Amino acid sequence: MNDLNKTIIAFSALGDFLRSFNMSSTSEDIWSQKLKETIIYAGHKNGWFNEKNVLYALKSWGDLLTEPQLTSWLSTYNAFDDIPALKPKTVAVIMAGNIPLVGFHDFLSVVISGNKALIKLSDSDKVLLPFLASFLTEKEITLKNSIEFNEGKLENFDAVIATGSNNTARYFEYYFGNKPNIIRKNRNSIAVLNGDETKSQLEALGKDIFQYYGLGCRSVSKIFVPEGYNFDTLFQAVFPFGDIINENKYANNYDYNKAVYLMSDFPILDNGFLILKEDVGYGSPIASLNYEYYSDKEALKNRLEKDIEQLQCIVSSGFVSEEIDFGTTQSPGLNDYADGIDTVDFLLRT
């Protein structure tokens, strides 16, 4: 059983390190040098994990991993008072790899709740978390008993947290349905515009669309706009993100998807680095954004409520109570749980 205070101190030390890390520094600090090498290696293993995106993910976690924030987050769970008397569980954590460190919150939740994380990494993200885990265990040696990476068949576990596609979710449900579990499927994020957004709001929306190349479930992949909406305003606002077309993997997807749409005679709007396609679906390919007109706000609210299990984030201003601000989809807090399922509460009750 890990001492909660020591675990919090270890994670906050990791946060201190990530906040102070500078990729361009000539510091000979061994951990900084190791992290530089890890970032480069992560990019070699996965071309979508470029330095900019990996650094963004690391800084985001650095900003969250402070002793006051961790303590405040955990203070809302009365069951933490009982942790010393609880038997630690082994929790299998099957991680996605669509964006850097996408599974870190599950890892954090399992370890900080006094349990053991039995981790199955995605082939797309195999180097970043092991580095962070090694830093933690250096700071707090007892955490070595709480972290295990497994490349083979998962065995001898008490609960499961698994993230994947709708197809893999069926596999997870078949194999892990007899264990307490959280099984996550495909979700998408959307924005609802009213036509009166400021330039700064639309610029911030650009971050929600383009951060991590739009690969995250929190990336905005569709917008709802009022009938008669002027898309020029949106295109002008996101113009600062145009350099993304100079990155080969993104450009290849842009060219491919544009060709597919044109050959299929789909009407599209295009600004040279982003394709807009009218589509009722929530998910859109890389370098494209679905849009749909609406005329009745209440009807749209009812539809989104009905489809809530397909949605991760709703970006808007004064449209629904559970909305989030423009530009914040990729800056979730410690209590922003994927799919709205409280992972810590699940772990404490299991």
C-alpha positions in Angstrom: 0.0 0.0 0.0 1.4 3.3 -1.0 1.3 6.3 1.3 -1.0 8.8 -0.3 1.1 11.8 0.8 4.2 10.3 -0.6 2.5 9.5 -3.8 1.2 13.1 -4.1 4.7 14.4 -3.5 6.1 12.1 -6.2 3.5 13.3 -8.8 4.0 16.9 -7.8 7.8 16.5 -8.3 7.0 15.1 -11.7 4.9 18.2 -12.3 7.8 20.5 -11.2 10.1 18.7 -13.6 7.8 18.9 -16.6 7.1 22.6 -16.0 10.8 23.4 -15.8 11.8 21.2 -18.7 13.2 23.1 -21.7 13.9 21.1 -24.9 16.5 23.7 -26.1 18.4 23.9 -22.8 22.0 22.8 -22.7 21.5 21.6 -19.1 23.4 18.4 -18.3 20.7 17.3 -15.8 20.3 13.5 -16.5 16.5 13.5 -16.4 16.3 16.4 -18.9 18.7 14.7 -21.2 16.7 11.4 -21.0 13.5 13.2 -21.7 14.9 14.9 -24.7 16.0 11.5 -26.1 12.5 10.1 -25.3 10.7 12.9 -27.1 12.8 12.4 -30.2 12.3 8.6 -30.0 8.6 9.0 -29.6 8.5 11.0 -32.8 10.5 8.3 -34.6 8.0 5.7 -33.4 5.0 7.7 -34.3 5.1 10.5 -36.9 2.1 12.2 -35.4 4.0 12.7 -32.2 6.1 15.7 -33.3 8.1 17.7 -30.8 5.5 20.4 -30.6 2.6 18.1 -29.7 4.6 16.0 -27.2 5.8 19.1 -25.5 2.3 20.5 -25.3 1.1 17.2 -23.7 4.0 17.3 -21.2 3.4 20.9 -20.3 -0.3 20.3 -19.8 0.3 17.6 -17.3 3.1 19.6 -15.7 0.5 22.4 -15.1 -1.9 20.0 -13.4 0.5 18.0 -11.3 1.0 20.4 -8.3 0.5 19.4 -4.7 -2.4 21.9 -4.1 -4.3 20.7 -7.2 -3.8 17.0 -6.6 -4.9 17.5 -2.9 -7.9 19.5 -3.9 -8.9 17.0 -6.5 -8.7 14.0 -4.1 -10.4 15.9 -1.2 -13.7 15.5 -2.9 -13.6 11.7 -2.4 -14.5 10.8 1.2 -13.4 7.2 0.6 -9.7 8.4 0.4 -9.8 8.5 4.2 -10.3 4.7 4.2 -7.5 3.9 1.7 -5.0 2.6 4.3 -7.5 0.0 5.3 -8.3 -1.1 1.7 -6.7 -4.0 0.0 -4.9 -2.7 -3.2 -6.4 -4.0 -6.5 -4.6 -4.7 -9.7 -6.2 -2.7 -12.4 -5.5 -3.6 -16.0 -5.3 -0.3 -18.0 -5.5 -0.8 -21.8 -4.4 2.5 -23.4 -5.1 4.2 -26.7 -2.3 6.0 -28.6 -4.0 8.6 -30.7 -2.4 11.5 -28.9 0.6 11.7 -26.6 0.0 10.5 -23.1 -3.7 10.0 -23.7 -3.8 7.4 -21.0 -2.0 9.3 -18.3 -5.1 10.3 -16.4 -6.1 6.6 -16.0 -2.6 5.8 -14.9 -2.6 8.6 -12.4 -6.0 7.7 -11.1 -5.1 4.0 -10.5 -1.8 4.7 -8.8 -2.9 7.6 -6.6 -5.9 5.7 -5.4 -3.5 3.1 -3.9 -3.9 0.4 -6.5 -1.5 -1.3 -8.9 -1.6 -0.3 -12.6 -1.1 -3.2 -15.0 -0.6 -1.3 -18.2 -1.0 -2.4 -21.8 0.4 0.4 -24.0 -0.7 1.2 -27.5 1.9 0.5 -30.1 1.5 4.2 -31.1 2.6 5.5 -27.7 5.1 3.2 -26.1 7.9 5.4 -24.8 6.5 8.5 -23.0 4.6 6.9 -20.1 7.4 4.4 -19.2 9.8 7.4 -19.0 7.4 9.3 -16.6 6.9 6.1 -14.6 10.7 5.7 -14.2 10.9 9.3 -12.9 8.1 8.6 -10.4 9.7 5.5 -9.1 13.1 7.2 -8.7 11.3 9.9 -6.6 9.3 7.3 -4.6 10.7 3.8 -4.6 7.5 2.2 -3.2 5.7 3.1 -6.4 7.6 0.3 -8.2 5.1 -2.1 -6.7 2.3 0.0 -8.2 3.3 0.1 -11.8 3.8 -2.8 -14.3 4.0 -2.6 -18.0 2.8 -5.8 -19.8 3.3 -6.6 -23.5 1.7 -10.1 -23.4 -1.6 -11.5 -22.2 -3.1 -9.6 -19.3 -3.6 -11.9 -16.3 -4.3 -11.7 -12.6 -6.2 -8.4 -12.4 -9.2 -7.3 -10.5 -10.7 -4.6 -12.7 -10.2 -3.1 -16.2 -10.1 0.3 -17.8 -9.9 0.0 -21.5 -10.0 2.6 -24.2 -10.4 1.9 -27.9 -12.7 2.1 -30.9 -16.2 0.8 -31.2 -14.9 -2.4 -32.7 -12.3 -3.0 -30.0 -14.9 -2.2 -27.4 -16.8 -5.2 -28.4 -13.7 -7.3 -28.0 -13.1 -5.7 -24.6 -16.7 -6.4 -23.5 -16.4 -10.0 -24.5 -13.1 -10.7 -22.7 -13.5 -8.4 -19.7 -17.2 -8.3 -19.1 -16.9 -10.5 -16.1 -14.7 -7.9 -14.3 -15.6 -4.5 -13.0 -14.8 -2.3 -15.9 -14.8 1.0 -17.7 -14.8 0.4 -21.5 -14.6 3.5 -23.7 -15.7 3.7 -27.3 -15.4 6.3 -30.1 -16.5 9.8 -29.1 -16.2 13.1 -30.9 -16.3 16.7 -29.9 -18.3 19.4 -31.6 -18.8 23.2 -31.5 -22.1 25.0 -31.8 -21.8 28.5 -33.3 -24.4 31.2 -33.2 -22.8 33.5 -35.8 -22.0 36.2 -33.3 -18.7 34.7 -32.1 -15.8 37.1 -31.7 -12.6 36.8 -33.7 -10.8 35.6 -30.5 -13.4 32.9 -29.9 -13.0 31.6 -33.4 -9.2 31.7 -33.2 -9.5 29.7 -30.0 -11.8 27.2 -31.8 -8.9 26.8 -34.3 -6.9 25.4 -31.4 -9.7 22.9 -30.6 -9.7 21.8 -34.3 -6.0 21.6 -35.0 -4.2 20.7 -31.8 -2.8 17.2 -32.1 -3.9 17.3 -35.8 -7.5 16.7 -34.7 -6.7 13.2 -33.6 -8.1 13.4 -30.1 -11.6 12.6 -28.9 -11.6 16.1 -27.5 -10.7 17.6 -30.9 -13.6 19.4 -32.5 -14.5 17.4 -35.6 -17.8 19.0 -36.4 -19.5 22.4 -36.1 -23.2 23.3 -36.1 -23.9 26.7 -37.7 -27.0 28.7 -38.2 -28.5 28.8 -41.6 -26.8 31.5 -43.8 -23.6 31.3 -41.7 -20.6 33.1 -43.3 -17.8 30.7 -43.3 -15.3 33.3 -44.5 -15.3 34.6 -40.9 -14.2 31.2 -39.6 -11.6 30.7 -42.3 -10.1 34.1 -41.6 -9.9 33.4 -37.9 -8.1 30.1 -38.2 -5.7 31.4 -40.8 -2.8 31.5 -38.2 -3.0 27.7 -38.1 -2.2 27.4 -41.9 1.4 26.3 -41.4 0.1 22.9 -40.5 -0.2 22.2 -44.2 3.6 22.2 -44.3 3.7 19.0 -42.2 3.9 16.0 -44.4 1.6 13.6 -42.7 -1.2 16.2 -42.4 -0.6 17.4 -46.0 -0.9 13.9 -47.3 -4.3 13.4 -45.5 -5.5 16.8 -46.7 -4.6 15.9 -50.3 -6.1 12.4 -50.1 -9.4 13.5 -48.5 -9.8 16.4 -50.8 -9.3 14.1 -53.8 -11.9 11.6 -52.4 -14.5 14.3 -51.9 -13.9 15.8 -55.3 -14.1 12.5 -57.1 -17.3 11.7 -55.2 -18.8 15.0 -56.2 -19.2 16.1 -52.6 -19.6 19.9 -52.4 -16.8 21.2 -50.1 -15.4 24.5 -48.7 -11.6 24.7 -48.7 -9.1 27.3 -47.5 -5.9 25.5 -48.5 -5.4 23.6 -45.3 -8.8 22.7 -44.0 -11.7 21.1 -45.8 -15.3 21.7 -44.7 -17.9 19.2 -45.7 -21.6 19.2 -45.0 -22.3 16.0 -43.2 -24.7 14.7 -40.5 -21.9 12.5 -38.9 -19.9 13.7 -35.9 -16.5 12.2 -36.9 -14.4 13.7 -39.7 -11.1 12.6 -41.3 -7.9 14.4 -40.6 -7.7 17.9 -42.3 -11.4 18.1 -42.7 -14.3 19.4 -40.5 -17.9 18.4 -40.8 -20.6 21.1 -40.6 -24.3 21.1 -40.4 -26.8 23.9 -40.4 -29.5 24.3 -37.8 -32.5 26.6 -37.5 -34.2 25.4 -34.3 -32.0 25.6 -31.2 -34.2 23.5 -29.0 -34.4 20.8 -31.6 -30.6 20.8 -31.8 -30.3 20.6 -28.0 -32.7 17.6 -28.0 -30.6 15.9 -30.6 -27.4 16.4 -28.8 -28.9 15.2 -25.6 -30.1 12.0 -27.4 -26.6 11.5 -28.9 -24.7 12.4 -25.7 -22.9 9.0 -25.6 -21.3 9.8 -28.9 -20.0 13.2 -27.7 -16.9 14.1 -25.6 -17.1 17.9 -25.5 -19.5 20.5 -26.7 -17.9 23.9 -27.3 -20.3 26.8 -27.3 -21.2 30.0 -25.6 -24.5 30.0 -23.7 -26.0 27.0 -25.6 -26.0 24.1 -23.1 -25.1 23.9 -19.4 -22.3 21.3 -20.0 -20.5 23.3 -22.6 -16.9 24.2 -22.4 -15.1 27.4 -23.5 -13.6 27.9 -27.0 -9.9 26.9 -27.0 -10.1 24.6 -23.9 -10.9 21.2 -25.3 -7.2 20.0 -25.0 -6.8 21.5 -21.5 -8.9 19.3 -19.3 -8.7 19.5 -15.5 -8.0 16.6 -13.1 -11.8 16.2 -12.6 -12.6 16.2 -16.4 -13.1 12.5 -16.9 -13.3 10.8 -20.3 -16.9 9.9 -21.3 -18.1 11.6 -18.1 -17.3 8.5 -16.0 -15.6 9.3 -12.7 -12.6 7.0 -12.8 -11.5 7.6 -9.2 -15.0 6.9 -7.9 -15.1 3.7 -9.9 -11.7 2.6 -8.4 -12.8 3.5 -4.8 -16.0 1.6 -5.1 -14.7 -1.5 -6.9 
